[in-house]
């Protein structure tokens, strides 16, 4: 059997295993190992993948990931989440739909120290959702706001998905993190506009909060300096070239630990945060290792190169291919989680897109934006499931309905990224 056929069979088997519910790490690793064994003799296969665990875990690029995860867990255990929400509530609560707007801004703040969409959604389901219900907010809208707010963690540095994209396609982590800032900012503005419109049409669905005094607003800022420091170090350090992403992450960890101690974090809480970070890091590293094994199998099979040649031979405009890729990701987002989508598609699609002349950094933001949309679209919609999992009394269908108005913003941003690529590439180009 020729290598290309073996590669196609391997992809089909991987899709079948994922559809059966086999964890993606086990699926990708087993298919990759068996595929390599069929293309090379067993001894050569073991020599080929034997050094992967050490070489991937010891990678300088990959070292940024556990540091970002530590930042997120320590920030949560240090109470920075409550501080960010309290400050946003004091400054924005009086606006139309103010408490929901405060949730969006606080989610953005937490995203800047967590990098995890699921973690952000889970935290604000427990923190912001009860506050909105207490204030008389419509439950459906409140649940949608929390699910949508969690999406911001996919684009705001330190986004774990952007780091994983960089590892899969071997691109600059720093450039990708900077590239996500403008689209994330536009997303925040867009979500706030949607909330303002809903508040104008249905003022009873989102009542105004009592006005906070200027003194209360200033006092609330005392709990956000840690987040501001982390954002400044990560974004400023990378943008101005003072630090690599890994170095900026290490300094950010030091800031979070310092603030945690100043806020009276107990040793047990810090230990819990570090243990949680180790658990998540271990899971991610296993997935990344399996992904590298599968990618190596695909490279030897020649499937990515053959698909690139096929796409380049098509007599169509490049934008037609991109539109096809967008629809593919939207469909996959209804069935797979973000990491699964990226693992399954990027080794095949990325070389073809770059060969068409598209910027790989721009394509990375487009992919992550599409993954972000998949987090809130049925039937898989992971963020919606997280809200429902934390609050079983809220029907899953209600969460999806609460998210629906915000998808208009997502469509607009996709169109903006396609029509004006500089929205993505501007910041990386002037780093």
C-alpha atoms as one frame of an Amber mdcrd trajectory, in Angstrom:
protein
   0.000   0.000   0.000   1.420   3.422  -0.917   2.146   6.030   1.825  -0.581
   8.452   0.673  -3.296   5.777   1.026  -1.988   4.837   4.463  -2.139   8.519
   5.446  -5.759   8.866   4.294  -6.719   5.681   6.168  -4.984   7.053   9.276
  -6.997  10.292   9.113 -10.243   8.326   8.654  -9.418   6.067  11.623  -8.602
   9.118  13.781 -11.937  10.757  12.921 -13.750   7.471  13.665 -12.048   7.076
  17.061 -12.862  10.666  18.031 -16.472  10.134  16.963 -16.594   7.078  19.234
 -15.516   9.268  22.130 -11.936   7.992  22.501  -9.836  10.808  24.051  -7.989
  12.685  21.345  -4.572  12.121  22.939  -4.965   8.327  22.796  -6.520   8.436
  19.326  -3.797  10.588  17.763  -0.911   8.763  19.447  -2.138   5.263  18.552
  -2.927   6.177  14.936   0.393   7.987  14.601   2.409   5.090  16.027   0.673
   2.433  13.945   0.927   4.624  10.860   4.656   5.191  11.339   5.132   1.472
  11.945   3.439   0.692   8.627   5.606   3.243   6.810   8.855   2.327   8.574
  10.021  -0.786  10.395   9.226  -0.926  14.161  12.819  -0.263  15.216  13.017
   2.895  13.091   9.627   3.993  14.406  10.704   3.698  18.035  13.930   5.571
  17.315  11.889   8.274  15.604   9.397   8.884  18.423  11.490   7.737  21.392
  13.011  11.152  21.950   9.792  13.111  21.403   8.625  13.204  25.070  11.889
  14.773  26.244  12.450  17.034  23.238   8.882  18.389  23.307   8.683  18.813
  27.091  12.106  20.510  27.130  11.184  22.859  24.277  11.762  26.525  25.145
   8.687  27.523  23.132   6.507  25.070  25.023   7.773  26.258  28.421   5.500
  29.296  28.189   2.385  27.115  28.463   2.781  25.847  32.073   3.724  29.357
  33.199   0.527  30.792  31.721  -1.481  28.027  33.385   0.148  28.785  36.760
  -0.759  32.473  36.333  -4.407  31.565  35.821  -4.770  29.228  38.787  -2.876
  31.468  41.224  -4.882  34.484  40.062  -8.088  32.581  40.825  -6.932  31.366
  44.241  -5.603  34.861  45.071  -9.071  36.314  44.530  -8.140  38.501  41.552
 -11.318  37.407  39.790 -13.555  38.930  42.458 -11.452  42.085  42.411 -11.790
  42.480  38.646 -15.550  41.895  38.772 -16.006  44.258  41.722 -14.139  47.057
  39.968 -16.015  46.543  36.698 -19.320  46.488  38.605 -18.516  49.766  40.418
 -17.499  51.613  37.243 -20.003  50.174  34.749 -22.964  48.977  36.822 -24.986
  52.164  36.341 -24.868  51.891  32.535 -27.744  50.272  30.594 -27.040  46.558
  30.939 -24.201  47.610  33.219 -23.818  44.419  35.236 -23.664  42.323  32.051
 -21.157  44.803  30.567 -19.144  44.555  33.781 -19.132  40.757  33.371 -17.707
  41.117  29.847 -14.939  43.459  31.030 -14.166  41.334  34.084 -14.036  38.236
  31.860 -11.556  40.071  29.637  -9.508  40.937  32.725  -9.506  37.355  33.938
  -8.703  36.141  30.415  -5.546  38.243  30.539  -4.265  36.169  33.451  -5.789
  32.768  32.701  -5.710  32.010  28.966  -8.434  29.404  29.405 -11.950  29.855
  28.049 -13.383  27.005  30.125 -11.827  28.327  33.354 -13.144  31.840  32.704
 -16.656  30.586  31.944 -16.713  28.370  35.027 -15.492  31.149  37.329 -18.009
  33.746  36.143 -20.890  31.276  36.165 -20.298  31.033  39.902 -19.401  34.690
  40.453 -21.310  36.932  38.028 -24.393  34.885  37.175 -25.831  34.951  40.747
 -25.167  38.720  40.889 -27.090  39.318  37.662 -29.983  37.132  38.843 -30.076
  38.989  42.160 -30.258  42.298  40.267 -33.293  41.040  38.309 -31.565  40.245
  35.025 -33.152  37.848  32.561 -31.626  34.432  33.248 -31.264  33.500  29.591
 -29.362  36.699  28.755 -27.213  36.378  31.883 -26.175  32.820  31.003 -25.380
  33.886  27.434 -23.224  36.769  28.659 -21.159  34.460  30.871 -20.639  31.939
  28.041 -19.665  34.663  25.568 -17.361  36.393  28.057 -15.388  33.169  28.396
 -14.694  33.195  24.648 -12.375  36.192  25.071  -9.698  33.977  26.622  -9.012
  32.425  23.200  -7.633  35.705  21.795  -6.408  37.775  24.735  -2.798  37.041
  25.807  -1.914  34.641  27.348  -4.179  32.491  25.152  -3.367  28.791  25.470
  -4.932  28.065  22.059  -2.684  30.611  20.323   0.363  29.029  21.964  -0.768
  25.564  20.820  -1.347  26.868  17.278   2.182  28.290  17.314   3.576  24.924
  18.404   1.645  22.952  15.765   2.688  25.148  12.827   6.024  26.382  14.222
   5.207  30.108  14.251   6.169  32.930  16.620   4.270  32.778  19.922   4.861
  36.475  20.558   3.553  37.564  17.150   0.409  35.456  17.555  -0.306  36.815
  21.037   0.017  40.400  19.772  -2.108  39.624  16.707  -5.061  38.625  18.886
  -5.295  41.947  20.741  -7.150  44.088  18.187  -9.735  41.388  17.270 -10.290
  40.765  20.998 -10.817  44.488  21.616 -13.309  44.672  18.738 -15.102  41.640
  20.221 -15.452  43.363  23.607 -16.811  46.535  21.986 -19.203  44.479  19.849
 -20.536  42.532  22.844 -21.138  45.788  24.728 -23.052  47.238  21.766 -25.267
  44.134  21.684 -25.958  44.537  25.412 -26.793  48.225  24.947 -29.259  47.356
  22.167 -30.905  44.600  24.248 -31.141  47.000  27.200 -32.791  49.661  25.005
 -35.299  47.190  23.553 -35.964  45.310  26.807 -35.008  47.554  29.769 -36.836
  45.213  32.159 -34.454  42.375  31.210 -31.400  44.227  32.516 -32.238  46.749
  35.289 -29.744  49.472  36.210 -27.748  49.151  39.435 -27.586  51.850  42.114
 -24.921  54.451  41.324 -21.519  53.928  42.968 -19.814  56.943  44.501 -16.539
  58.214  43.088 -14.816  57.099  46.296 -16.165  53.555  45.868 -14.975  53.477
  42.259 -11.457  54.554  43.199 -11.363  52.126  46.132 -12.383  49.235  43.847
  -9.231  49.724  41.753  -7.031  48.460  44.587  -7.878  44.883  43.612  -6.961
  45.141  39.920  -3.354  46.351  40.003  -2.131  42.755  39.870  -4.036  42.105
  36.638  -2.794  45.411  35.188   0.761  44.432  36.099   0.443  41.005  34.471
  -1.068  42.488  31.292   1.609  45.177  31.173   4.437  42.675  31.561   3.103
  40.161  29.029   1.897  42.598  26.363   4.502  45.329  26.907   7.409  42.924
  27.322   6.604  41.021  24.131   5.606  44.067  22.060   8.693  46.151  22.838
  11.005  43.149  22.626  12.209  43.491  26.191  11.336  39.869  26.979  10.467
  36.663  25.212   6.970  35.238  25.883   8.498  32.758  28.337  10.431  35.465
  30.212   7.389  37.735  30.409   5.310  34.808  31.701   7.920  34.106  34.415
   7.842  37.754  35.561   4.033  37.674  35.507   4.069  34.585  37.770   6.293
  36.496  40.219   3.806  39.406  40.215   0.861  37.071  40.848   2.673  35.280
  43.693   3.606  38.626  45.287   0.040  39.888  45.091  -1.274  36.584  46.422
   0.912  36.866  49.518  -0.042  40.526  50.032  -3.717  39.542  49.874  -3.107
  36.907  52.540  -3.241  33.773  50.411  -2.735  30.726  52.614  -0.062  28.169
  51.829  -2.769  25.554  51.262  -4.479  27.701  48.610  -1.198  28.261  46.823
  -0.488  24.542  46.948  -3.944  23.819  45.482  -3.330  26.304  42.689   0.043
  24.781  41.808  -1.323  21.219  41.940  -4.207  22.188  39.642  -1.733  23.820
  37.254   0.435  20.674  37.187  -2.611  18.503  36.411  -3.717  20.678  33.482
  -0.151  21.033  32.204   0.281  17.257  32.234  -2.914  16.764  30.236  -1.921
  19.415  27.684   1.584  18.017  27.288   0.196  14.521  26.663  -2.150  15.925
  23.999   0.687  17.908  22.399   2.976  14.868  22.390   0.307  12.738  20.710
  -0.298  15.542  18.239   3.405  15.648  17.327   3.453  11.873  16.751   0.408
  12.103  14.468   1.867  15.116  12.624   5.103  13.214  12.007   3.113  10.293
  10.583   1.231  12.643   8.239   4.483  14.206   7.062   5.926  10.793   6.148
   2.706   9.794   4.402   2.880  12.819   2.113  -0.793  13.722   2.614  -0.219
  17.441   3.477   2.053  17.930   0.454  -0.394  16.156  -1.863  -3.348  18.210
  -0.614  -1.323  21.420  -1.015  -0.532  20.504  -4.632  -4.189  19.660  -5.274
  -5.439  22.971  -3.855  -2.848  24.994  -5.771  -3.922  23.242  -8.974  -7.555
  24.271  -8.538  -8.635  26.986 -10.937 -10.305  29.161  -8.284  -9.462  32.374
  -6.447  -7.618  31.906  -3.097 -10.494  33.562  -1.204 -12.790  30.760  -2.342
 -10.500  28.265  -0.597 -10.511  30.381   2.566 -14.303  30.569   2.578 -14.378
  26.778   2.225 -11.964  26.464   5.163 -14.204  28.749   7.257 -17.285  26.618
   6.583 -15.281  23.480   7.383 -14.273  24.880  10.790 -17.805  26.070  11.533
 -19.099  22.544  10.885 -16.287  20.906  12.872 -16.960  23.347  15.730 -20.376
  21.753  16.138 -18.759  18.366  16.797 -15.219  18.807  18.171 -13.487  20.848
  20.853 -10.978  23.510  19.814  -7.825  21.502  20.357  -9.290  18.533  18.486
 -10.155  20.724  15.513  -6.667  22.204  15.382  -4.948  18.847  15.771  -7.030
  17.239  13.059  -6.846  20.012  10.473  -3.773  22.223  10.828  -1.118  19.702
   9.711  -3.108  19.326   6.469  -4.656  22.767   5.897  -1.892  25.109   7.101
   0.711  24.273   4.398  -1.894  24.772   1.648  -3.084  28.123   3.028   0.476
  29.439   3.347   1.248  28.217  -0.199  -1.721  30.293  -1.418   0.059  33.384
  -0.094  -1.840  33.984   3.138  -0.016  35.179   6.247   0.292  32.293   8.766
  -0.193  34.688  11.701  -3.381  36.037  10.119  -4.588  32.495   9.481  -3.882
  31.565  13.109  -6.171  34.315  14.403  -8.840  33.313  11.878  -8.677  29.677
  13.027  -8.789  30.575  16.720 -11.724  32.931  16.067 -13.562  30.054  14.373
 -12.690  27.776  17.297 -14.066  30.487  19.587 -17.398  30.446  17.737 -17.480
  26.662  18.123 -17.351  27.143  21.908 -20.880  28.554  21.935 -22.632  26.852
  19.011 -24.725  23.687  19.391 -24.598  20.775  19.745 -21.125  20.689  21.394
 -20.723  24.375  22.511 -18.307  23.683  25.366 -18.764  27.046  27.138 -22.552
  26.571  27.152 -22.106  23.117  28.663 -19.830  24.606  31.339 -22.540  27.113
  32.298 -25.165  24.341  32.381 -22.799  22.036  34.299 -22.296  24.642  37.014
 -25.980  25.595  37.001 -28.087  22.528  36.074 -31.254  24.519  36.813 -30.628
  26.580  33.646 -31.642  24.533  30.574 -28.911  24.117  27.978 -31.278  25.419
  25.317 -31.643  28.671  27.287 -27.874  29.157  27.345 -27.653  28.684  23.569
 -30.533  31.147  23.065 -28.784  33.670  25.320 -25.644  33.425  23.184 -27.461
  33.833  19.833 -27.479  37.693  19.654 -23.706  37.804  20.139 -23.087  35.581
  17.125 -23.968  38.592  14.969 -20.821  40.248  16.325 -18.776  37.138  15.527
 -19.961  37.149  11.897 -19.057  40.837  11.622 -15.568  40.263  13.043 -14.958
  37.340  10.676 -15.908  39.572   7.759 -13.602  42.297   9.106 -10.657  39.901
   9.403 -11.231  38.670   5.848 -11.693  42.130   4.328  -8.960  43.905   6.308
  -6.139  41.500   7.250  -4.206  44.420   8.768  -6.610  44.256  11.729  -4.639
  41.138  12.658  -1.192  41.798  11.188  -0.729  45.442  12.237   0.611  44.911
  15.771   2.951  42.008  14.867   4.330  44.068  11.955   5.470  46.919  14.219
   6.774  44.806  17.113
